[in-house]
Amino acid sequence: MNEISVSRRIAAPSDRVWTVITDLERSPEVISGIDAVEITAGSGFAVGTTWNETRTMFGKTVTEQMEVTSVDPGAAYVVESDSRGTHYVSEFTLRGDGPDGCVLTMSFRGEPGGTVSKVFASTVGKLFESGTRKAIEQDLADIAAAAEAH
């Protein structure tokens, strides 16, 4: 899958947005696409924190184990997951944009590991890119609404 990158300006300070995007326990209340979260390792939000995240996408409910692999507090973090022969990487970055705003960017990519995954990614995978982009756009809209409501 090609990398998908979506940005959104949020009318809230970066520190408030950071709090929203790193509060795993509240994420099902904030992000409409997340059905449930179960933290499985770590405390707070740090490298090594893992959780099971349940989402309904493309008509199917799927639970994936996610792991924080990099954190630059207040500025960026990376989450990785392995599923069905593909390694997924999601990167979130925050950039200040004036005194009362910031830009949140989410970049997402899948790296197929085996031959079957590579063939799937080069054919059917393209069909999922549009739906994945829409899901990311909705996640960012939900995060913006939560951060702007405070």
C-alpha positions in Angstrom: 0.0 0.0 0.0 1.2 3.5 -0.8 1.6 5.8 2.1 -1.5 7.8 2.9 -1.0 11.1 4.6 -3.8 13.4 5.8 -3.4 16.7 7.6 -6.0 18.8 9.4 -5.8 22.2 11.0 -7.2 22.2 14.5 -8.3 25.4 16.3 -6.8 24.3 19.6 -3.3 24.5 21.1 -0.9 21.6 20.4 -0.7 20.5 24.0 -4.5 20.0 24.1 -4.4 18.0 20.9 -1.5 15.9 22.2 -3.5 15.1 25.3 -6.5 13.9 23.1 -4.4 11.8 20.8 -2.4 10.0 23.5 -5.3 9.3 25.9 -5.8 5.7 24.8 -8.5 4.9 27.4 -10.8 7.7 26.1 -10.1 7.1 22.4 -13.4 5.1 21.8 -15.3 8.1 23.2 -13.4 10.5 21.0 -12.9 8.6 17.7 -16.1 7.3 16.2 -14.3 4.5 14.3 -12.9 2.9 17.4 -15.2 0.4 19.1 -13.0 -0.6 22.0 -9.5 -0.3 23.5 -7.8 -2.7 25.9 -4.4 -1.7 27.2 -2.2 -4.8 27.4 1.2 -3.4 28.4 2.8 -0.2 29.7 1.4 2.7 31.7 0.7 6.1 30.3 1.8 6.7 26.7 5.4 5.6 26.0 7.5 3.4 23.8 6.5 -0.2 24.5 2.8 0.7 25.4 0.6 -1.9 23.7 -3.1 -2.2 23.3 -5.8 -4.1 21.4 -7.9 -1.8 19.3 -11.2 -2.9 17.9 -12.6 -1.1 14.8 -15.3 -1.8 12.3 -14.0 -1.1 8.8 -15.3 -2.1 5.4 -18.2 -3.9 7.2 -16.0 -6.1 9.4 -15.1 -5.8 13.1 -11.4 -6.4 13.6 -9.1 -6.2 16.7 -5.5 -5.5 16.1 -2.6 -5.2 18.6 -0.9 -1.8 18.4 2.5 -0.8 19.9 4.0 2.6 20.4 7.5 2.4 18.9 8.6 6.1 19.0 7.6 9.2 21.0 8.7 12.8 20.7 6.5 14.2 23.5 4.2 16.9 22.3 5.3 16.6 18.7 5.1 13.1 17.2 4.7 9.4 17.8 4.7 6.2 15.8 2.5 3.2 16.3 3.1 -0.2 14.6 1.0 -3.3 14.1 1.3 -6.7 12.3 -1.7 -8.2 10.7 -2.3 -10.9 8.1 1.2 -10.8 6.8 1.5 -7.0 6.6 3.4 -4.6 8.9 1.5 -1.4 9.4 3.0 1.9 10.5 1.0 5.0 11.6 2.8 8.2 12.4 1.2 11.3 14.0 2.9 14.7 13.9 1.8 18.0 15.4 3.0 21.4 14.2 2.0 24.7 15.8 0.0 27.0 13.6 -0.5 30.3 15.4 -1.2 30.9 19.1 -4.5 28.9 19.1 -4.0 26.3 16.5 -2.0 23.4 15.2 -1.8 21.0 12.3 -2.2 17.3 13.0 -0.9 14.9 10.3 -1.4 11.2 10.2 0.6 9.1 7.8 -0.2 5.4 7.3 1.4 2.7 5.3 1.4 -1.1 5.1 4.5 -3.1 4.2 3.5 -6.6 2.9 5.8 -9.3 4.2 5.1 -12.4 2.1 4.4 -13.2 -1.5 0.7 -13.5 -1.0 0.5 -10.2 0.9 2.5 -8.5 -1.8 0.2 -9.8 -4.6 -2.9 -8.7 -2.5 -1.4 -5.3 -1.9 -0.6 -4.7 -5.5 -4.1 -5.7 -6.7 -7.0 -5.5 -4.2 -5.0 -3.2 -1.8 -5.5 -0.3 -4.1 -9.3 -0.6 -3.6 -8.9 0.0 0.1 -6.9 3.2 -0.1 -9.9 5.4 -0.7 -11.7 3.9 2.3 -8.6 4.1 4.5 -8.1 7.8 3.6 -11.8 8.5 4.5 -11.4 6.7 7.8 -8.2 8.7 8.6 -10.0 12.0 7.7 -12.9 11.0 10.0 -10.5 10.2 12.9 -8.8 13.6 12.5 -12.2 15.3 12.4 -13.2 13.5 15.6 -9.9 14.5 17.3 -10.4 18.1 16.2 -13.9 18.2 17.6 -12.8 16.8 21.0 -9.8 19.2 21.2 -11.8 22.3 20.1 -14.6 21.5 22.6 -12.5 22.2 25.6 
